Amino acid sequence: MSRGAQKQIFKTRQLPNPNEYVQALLGEFSAWAYDEEKILEFKGKWRQEFQVLPETPLDLEIGTGNGFHFAWRAGQYPDRILIGLELKYKPLIQSIRRALRSDCKNARMGRYNAVLVKDLFVPGELNDIYIHHPDPWAKTSQNKHRLIQPEFLKNIFELQKSGSIVEFKTDSEDYFDWALPFFEKSPYHVIGWTRDLHHSEFAATNFVTQFESLFLRKGQPIYYAKLLKQ
Ligand SMILES: C[S@@+](CC[C@H](N)C(=O)[O-])C[C@H]1O[C@@H](n2cnc3c(N)ncnc32)[C@H](O)[C@@H]1O
């Protein structure tokens, strides 16, 4: 499959046999979670959608999985807006359901390929970005599918306000070794990084995600980097 084709995703509304999660996205949760067509309406207008002041921080989590971190962060920071992106329907619905059960009105989920994040936000619209345990694409021939690429970093840098951070963590040493040189060559300032998050200065403020807990149980280290748009 070509890179261009890989980036495209099929339209939710055209699915011939929508499963329970697709139905939930188009029905019960449609005010809180958007398909890949609806989410395009909010570019440059997210704060209006939430009816908040223009200075309200707007954060993004990429690949929320089952939404443990997404719901926790939305609940912990009610004065910030949190958008989550997912490709898959089940984790998308798990994430928004978990946030709403915690009574979070400051969170929305969208089905979208994060590689194309420029479709969703205008320059300077975003504050902090969280990328936790992105798919590792472990074989060398698959590395080109990894989210962290120079172009992706340039794109998210443009979309963020000055003073915002990117938090990246992974259980894959290979992915970390791949990503760190890109971080260092990117327009970001690398505030810090570690090959063992849970025995580092960053441990105290860390939230353990679902994937992270799986690797911690096996005694494996978590690799972490924090970037700043100065
Ligand atoms: C390995 S899981 C990690 C989930 C969660 N962040 C955690 O730490 O438990 C990666 C998630 O990212 C989603 N994902 C992968 N590629 C994506 C992309 N290009 N855009 C949006 N979501 C993506 C997958 O569907 C999956 O749910």
The ligand as an SDF file (V2000), in Angstrom:
LIG
                    3D

 27 29  0  0  0  0  0  0  0  0999 V2000
   -0.6320    1.0090   21.5640 C   0  0  0  0  0  0  0  0  0  0  0  0
   -2.1200    1.8670   21.7670 S   0  0  0  0  0  0  0  0  0  0  0  0
   -1.7820    2.9390   23.1660 C   0  0  0  0  0  0  0  0  0  0  0  0
   -3.0500    3.4430   23.8100 C   0  0  0  0  0  0  0  0  0  0  0  0
   -2.8780    4.3870   25.0010 C   0  0  0  0  0  0  0  0  0  0  0  0
   -2.2520    5.6400   24.6100 N   0  0  0  0  0  0  0  0  0  0  0  0
   -2.0920    3.7430   26.1090 C   0  0  0  0  0  0  0  0  0  0  0  0
   -0.9670    4.1820   26.3660 O   0  0  0  0  0  0  0  0  0  0  0  0
   -2.6260    2.8070   26.7380 O   0  0  0  0  0  0  0  0  0  0  0  0
   -2.0720    2.9790   20.3920 C   0  0  0  0  0  0  0  0  0  0  0  0
   -3.4240    3.5680   20.0480 C   0  0  0  0  0  0  0  0  0  0  0  0
   -3.2340    4.5670   19.0460 O   0  0  0  0  0  0  0  0  0  0  0  0
   -4.2290    4.4440   18.0440 C   0  0  0  0  0  0  0  0  0  0  0  0
   -3.6200    4.9500   16.8060 N   0  0  0  0  0  0  0  0  0  0  0  0
   -2.6290    4.3530   16.0940 C   0  0  0  0  0  0  0  0  0  0  0  0
   -2.2760    5.0980   15.0410 N   0  0  0  0  0  0  0  0  0  0  0  0
   -3.0580    6.2130   15.0900 C   0  0  0  0  0  0  0  0  0  0  0  0
   -3.1800    7.3480   14.2570 C   0  0  0  0  0  0  0  0  0  0  0  0
   -2.4050    7.5030   13.1700 N   0  0  0  0  0  0  0  0  0  0  0  0
   -4.0950    8.2920   14.5670 N   0  0  0  0  0  0  0  0  0  0  0  0
   -4.8840    8.1350   15.6680 C   0  0  0  0  0  0  0  0  0  0  0  0
   -4.8170    7.0730   16.4960 N   0  0  0  0  0  0  0  0  0  0  0  0
   -3.9160    6.1070   16.2140 C   0  0  0  0  0  0  0  0  0  0  0  0
   -4.5500    2.9590   18.0060 C   0  0  0  0  0  0  0  0  0  0  0  0
   -5.8430    2.7310   17.4920 O   0  0  0  0  0  0  0  0  0  0  0  0
   -4.4070    2.5700   19.4850 C   0  0  0  0  0  0  0  0  0  0  0  0
   -5.6260    2.6580   20.1750 O   0  0  0  0  0  0  0  0  0  0  0  0
  1  2  1  0
  2  3  1  0
  2 10  1  0
  3  4  1  0
  4  5  1  0
  5  6  1  0
  5  7  1  0
  7  8  2  0
  7  9  1  0
 10 11  1  0
 11 12  1  0
 11 26  1  0
 12 13  1  0
 13 14  1  0
 13 24  1  0
 14 15  1  0
 14 23  1  0
 15 16  2  0
 16 17  1  0
 17 18  1  0
 17 23  2  0
 18 19  1  0
 18 20  2  0
 20 21  1  0
 21 22  2  0
 22 23  1  0
 24 25  1  0
 24 26  1  0
 26 27  1  0
M  CHG  2   2   1   9  -1
M  END
$$$$
